[in-house]
Amino acid sequence: HLPALCRKMGVPYCFVKGKARLGKIVNQKTATCIALTEVKKEDEHDLKTLGQFFDATYNQNSGIRTVCGEPVFGIKNQNKRGRGKK
């Protein structure tokens, strides 16, 4: 999962509402993710500001992370698992 990898590597990331909005950035109909590889000199300050904002909002925000717990089994699976314990 990309957000977990970004947090681990210290790469700022953000969520964009809708694939079409993200596609507009790269002049495509839709896009699922983008990565910036080159930045113009005049845009470096803006990118740094956005990176700091995204880092604080997404990377450092533990409230948006999902907590993995034990799986919830259906009734048939619960019955099968219950018989094995007897």
N, C-alpha and C positions, 0 to 999 in steps of 0.2 A: 504494500500500500504506500502510495507516494507521500502522503503527509507524514507518516511515521519515518520514512527514509529522510525526508527533508529536516525533521526535528533532530534526527540522529546526526546528520551531517552539518547542521547549523545553517541550512539554506532557507531563507525566508520564502514563504508561500502564501497564497490566498485562495479563497474560493470565489468563483465568478458565477453569478446566477444565470444559468442557461448557456448551452454550447454555442448558440448563435451569437451571443454577445462576445464570447471569447474568439469566435471565428472572425468577427469584424476587425479585430486587432491585426490578424494575419491575412486579411483579405481573402478569406475562405467562407464557405457557407456555414460550416460548423467546425469546431475544434474541441478536443477533450482536454488538452493541456498544452501549454507553451513554455518554452525556456528561452530566456534572453541570453544571447551569446556575445553580442556586440552592442555597445551603447555609444551614441555620439557624445562628444565632449560637453556640449551645452546641456545635455540631458542627464549627466552623471549625478548632479546634485539632487535632481528630482527623484532619480532612481534610489539614491541613498536614503532620502527621506521616506519614500514608499517602503523600502526594505526595513527600515527601523519600525515603521508603523505595523507592517505585516508581522514582523518578528514579535512585537509586543502583543498584537491581537491574536495571532494564531500559534506561533511556535511556543511562546511562553505561557499561553493560557491553558491551564490544565482542565478547565471546566468544559472545553469543547471535545475533549477526548472521550471516547466510549470506553466503558469498563467491561471487559470480557468476564463473564461469569460462567457457571456451569450451564450446559445446554438444557433446554426445556424439551422433554420428550412428549410425544403424543400418547394417547391412551393405549394404543396397541403396543407401542414400545415399552410403556410403563409396565404393562401386564407381563410382557416377556421378561423384562428385567426383574420383576418381582418374583417370578417363578424360579429364576436362577438362584435367588438368595435363600429359598426354603430348604 
